[in-house]
């Protein structure tokens, strides 16, 4: 019974940790975020990001939607430039368990030995807002969480990453 409760707890924690996006942000305390009304994407920086062009478009659309919802507008002469940066890390987790009791398998009392391997990809997305006039970074948001290769779920996951990160902009809200 204890083992069943422990398995249920581990499963719940795993599912919870996989669906969440952990976020953080930092900003220049001297920047006047009330003056930033327009934005544009910093194409030279975004072009350097080593992800597919399809994912770049997904991220671009998600950030644009969030900034428009915050009352900002796109401009050829923006107040802030938006840049992104991404990283990914593959985690391989090996879980081992030796079961005891009557049954089939190797081990004492015909107990079993179980091993499972779980491969996860954890991604981190940075969203930078750069003062267009001073060319200085004024705000940076960061989100980390699991990634998916499923194209049907990828866009939804990217929107979730961006929405959670952009909840922290502007600072103090």
KANORLIN-V352376 format. One record per residue. N is the residue number from 0. RES is the residue in three letters. PHI is phi as a letter, one per 30 degrees, with the letter a starting at -180 (* if undefined). BURIAL is b if it has 9 or more other C-alpha atoms within 8 Angstrom, else e. D_CENTER is the distance of its C-alpha to the mean C-alpha in Angstrom with 2 decimals. Layout:
n=N res=RES phi=PHI burial=BURIAL d_center=D_CENTER
n=N res=RES phi=PHI burial=BURIAL d_center=D_CENTER
This chain:
n=0 res=UNK phi=* burial=e d_center=35.92
n=1 res=UNK phi=d burial=e d_center=34.02
n=2 res=UNK phi=d burial=e d_center=32.28
n=3 res=UNK phi=d burial=e d_center=31.26
n=4 res=UNK phi=d burial=e d_center=29.86
n=5 res=UNK phi=d burial=e d_center=27.93
n=6 res=UNK phi=d burial=e d_center=26.49
n=7 res=UNK phi=d burial=e d_center=25.53
n=8 res=UNK phi=d burial=e d_center=23.83
n=9 res=UNK phi=d burial=e d_center=21.87
n=10 res=UNK phi=d burial=e d_center=20.85
n=11 res=UNK phi=d burial=e d_center=19.81
n=12 res=UNK phi=d burial=e d_center=17.72
n=13 res=UNK phi=d burial=e d_center=16.08
n=14 res=UNK phi=d burial=e d_center=15.36
n=15 res=UNK phi=d burial=e d_center=14.13
n=16 res=UNK phi=d burial=e d_center=11.78
n=17 res=UNK phi=d burial=e d_center=10.43
n=18 res=UNK phi=d burial=e d_center=9.88
n=19 res=UNK phi=d burial=e d_center=8.37
n=20 res=UNK phi=c burial=b d_center=5.26
n=21 res=UNK phi=d burial=e d_center=6.95
n=22 res=UNK phi=b burial=b d_center=7.74
n=23 res=UNK phi=a burial=b d_center=10.68
n=24 res=UNK phi=b burial=b d_center=12.87
n=25 res=UNK phi=b burial=e d_center=16.19
n=26 res=UNK phi=a burial=e d_center=19.00
n=27 res=UNK phi=d burial=e d_center=22.57
n=28 res=UNK phi=d burial=e d_center=24.84
n=29 res=UNK phi=c burial=e d_center=27.56
n=30 res=UNK phi=d burial=e d_center=25.78
n=31 res=UNK phi=c burial=e d_center=27.11
n=32 res=UNK phi=d burial=e d_center=24.19
n=33 res=UNK phi=d burial=e d_center=26.83
n=34 res=UNK phi=d burial=e d_center=28.16
n=35 res=UNK phi=d burial=b d_center=25.05
n=36 res=UNK phi=c burial=b d_center=25.80
n=37 res=UNK phi=b burial=b d_center=24.99
n=38 res=UNK phi=b burial=b d_center=22.27
n=39 res=UNK phi=a burial=b d_center=22.01
n=40 res=UNK phi=c burial=e d_center=19.58
n=41 res=UNK phi=d burial=b d_center=20.41
n=42 res=UNK phi=e burial=e d_center=21.21
n=43 res=UNK phi=e burial=e d_center=22.32
n=44 res=UNK phi=d burial=b d_center=19.04
n=45 res=UNK phi=d burial=b d_center=16.92
n=46 res=UNK phi=d burial=e d_center=19.50
n=47 res=UNK phi=d burial=e d_center=18.82
n=48 res=UNK phi=d burial=b d_center=15.19
n=49 res=UNK phi=c burial=e d_center=15.61
n=50 res=UNK phi=b burial=e d_center=13.99
n=51 res=UNK phi=d burial=e d_center=16.16
n=52 res=UNK phi=d burial=e d_center=17.76
n=53 res=UNK phi=d burial=e d_center=16.80
n=54 res=UNK phi=d burial=b d_center=13.03
n=55 res=UNK phi=d burial=b d_center=14.02
n=56 res=UNK phi=d burial=e d_center=16.03
n=57 res=UNK phi=d burial=b d_center=13.39
n=58 res=UNK phi=d burial=b d_center=11.17
n=59 res=UNK phi=e burial=e d_center=14.56
n=60 res=UNK phi=d burial=e d_center=15.74
n=61 res=UNK phi=d burial=b d_center=12.85
n=62 res=UNK phi=d burial=b d_center=13.23
n=63 res=UNK phi=e burial=e d_center=16.95
n=64 res=UNK phi=d burial=e d_center=17.11
n=65 res=UNK phi=d burial=b d_center=15.47
n=66 res=UNK phi=d burial=b d_center=17.82
n=67 res=UNK phi=d burial=b d_center=20.75
n=68 res=UNK phi=d burial=e d_center=20.23
n=69 res=UNK phi=d burial=e d_center=20.51
n=70 res=UNK phi=j burial=e d_center=23.86
n=71 res=UNK phi=d burial=b d_center=23.19
n=72 res=UNK phi=b burial=b d_center=24.64
n=73 res=UNK phi=d burial=e d_center=24.32
n=74 res=UNK phi=a burial=e d_center=27.10
n=75 res=UNK phi=d burial=e d_center=28.83
n=76 res=UNK phi=b burial=e d_center=29.60
n=77 res=UNK phi=d burial=b d_center=26.38
n=78 res=UNK phi=d burial=b d_center=26.00
n=79 res=UNK phi=b burial=b d_center=22.49
n=80 res=UNK phi=c burial=b d_center=20.83
n=81 res=UNK phi=c burial=b d_center=17.14
n=82 res=UNK phi=b burial=b d_center=15.57
n=83 res=UNK phi=b burial=b d_center=12.23
n=84 res=UNK phi=b burial=b d_center=11.38
n=85 res=UNK phi=b burial=b d_center=9.07
n=86 res=UNK phi=b burial=e d_center=9.61
n=87 res=UNK phi=b burial=e d_center=9.65
n=88 res=UNK phi=b burial=e d_center=11.70
n=89 res=UNK phi=c burial=e d_center=13.82
n=90 res=UNK phi=c burial=e d_center=14.97
n=91 res=UNK phi=c burial=e d_center=18.35
n=92 res=UNK phi=c burial=e d_center=19.63
n=93 res=UNK phi=c burial=e d_center=23.34
n=94 res=UNK phi=c burial=e d_center=24.75
n=95 res=UNK phi=b burial=e d_center=28.52
n=96 res=UNK phi=b burial=e d_center=30.97
n=97 res=UNK phi=c burial=e d_center=34.74
n=98 res=UNK phi=c burial=e d_center=36.36
n=99 res=UNK phi=c burial=b d_center=39.92
n=100 res=UNK phi=k burial=e d_center=42.55
n=101 res=UNK phi=d burial=e d_center=44.67
n=102 res=UNK phi=l burial=e d_center=43.34
n=103 res=UNK phi=c burial=e d_center=42.86
n=104 res=UNK phi=k burial=e d_center=41.31
n=105 res=UNK phi=d burial=e d_center=41.91
n=106 res=UNK phi=j burial=b d_center=42.15
n=107 res=UNK phi=d burial=e d_center=44.48
n=108 res=UNK phi=h burial=e d_center=45.98
n=109 res=UNK phi=h burial=b d_center=44.41
n=110 res=UNK phi=d burial=b d_center=40.94
n=111 res=UNK phi=c burial=b d_center=37.87
n=112 res=UNK phi=b burial=b d_center=35.17
n=113 res=UNK phi=c burial=e d_center=31.75
n=114 res=UNK phi=b burial=e d_center=28.86
n=115 res=UNK phi=b burial=e d_center=25.56
n=116 res=UNK phi=c burial=e d_center=22.88
n=117 res=UNK phi=b burial=e d_center=19.25
n=118 res=UNK phi=c burial=e d_center=16.98
n=119 res=UNK phi=b burial=b d_center=13.21
n=120 res=UNK phi=c burial=b d_center=10.69
n=121 res=UNK phi=c burial=b d_center=7.78
n=122 res=UNK phi=c burial=b d_center=5.56
n=123 res=UNK phi=b burial=b d_center=5.00
n=124 res=UNK phi=c burial=b d_center=5.56
n=125 res=UNK phi=c burial=b d_center=8.68
n=126 res=UNK phi=c burial=b d_center=10.81
n=127 res=UNK phi=c burial=b d_center=14.40
n=128 res=UNK phi=c burial=b d_center=17.39
n=129 res=UNK phi=c burial=b d_center=20.63
n=130 res=UNK phi=d burial=b d_center=24.03
n=131 res=UNK phi=d burial=b d_center=25.84
n=132 res=UNK phi=d burial=e d_center=29.22
n=133 res=UNK phi=d burial=e d_center=28.63
n=134 res=UNK phi=h burial=e d_center=25.92
n=135 res=UNK phi=c burial=e d_center=24.19
n=136 res=UNK phi=d burial=b d_center=20.59
n=137 res=UNK phi=c burial=b d_center=20.71
n=138 res=UNK phi=a burial=b d_center=17.16
n=139 res=UNK phi=b burial=b d_center=13.80
n=140 res=UNK phi=c burial=b d_center=10.52
n=141 res=UNK phi=b burial=b d_center=7.58
n=142 res=UNK phi=b burial=b d_center=4.17
n=143 res=UNK phi=b burial=b d_center=3.61
n=144 res=UNK phi=l burial=b d_center=4.31
n=145 res=UNK phi=d burial=b d_center=6.80
n=146 res=UNK phi=c burial=b d_center=7.48
n=147 res=UNK phi=b burial=b d_center=10.75
n=148 res=UNK phi=c burial=e d_center=13.75
n=149 res=UNK phi=d burial=e d_center=15.42
n=150 res=UNK phi=e burial=e d_center=16.05
n=151 res=UNK phi=d burial=e d_center=16.89
n=152 res=UNK phi=c burial=b d_center=13.57
n=153 res=UNK phi=d burial=b d_center=11.37
n=154 res=UNK phi=d burial=b d_center=12.15
n=155 res=UNK phi=d burial=e d_center=11.56
n=156 res=UNK phi=d burial=b d_center=8.03
n=157 res=UNK phi=d burial=b d_center=7.40
n=158 res=UNK phi=d burial=b d_center=9.55
n=159 res=UNK phi=d burial=b d_center=7.86
n=160 res=UNK phi=e burial=b d_center=4.64
n=161 res=UNK phi=d burial=b d_center=7.67
n=162 res=UNK phi=d burial=b d_center=9.98
n=163 res=UNK phi=d burial=b d_center=8.56
n=164 res=UNK phi=d burial=b d_center=8.32
n=165 res=UNK phi=d burial=b d_center=11.68
n=166 res=UNK phi=d burial=e d_center=13.25
n=167 res=UNK phi=d burial=b d_center=14.00
n=168 res=UNK phi=c burial=e d_center=15.99
n=169 res=UNK phi=d burial=e d_center=18.89
n=170 res=UNK phi=d burial=e d_center=19.30
n=171 res=UNK phi=i burial=e d_center=21.73
n=172 res=UNK phi=d burial=e d_center=21.03
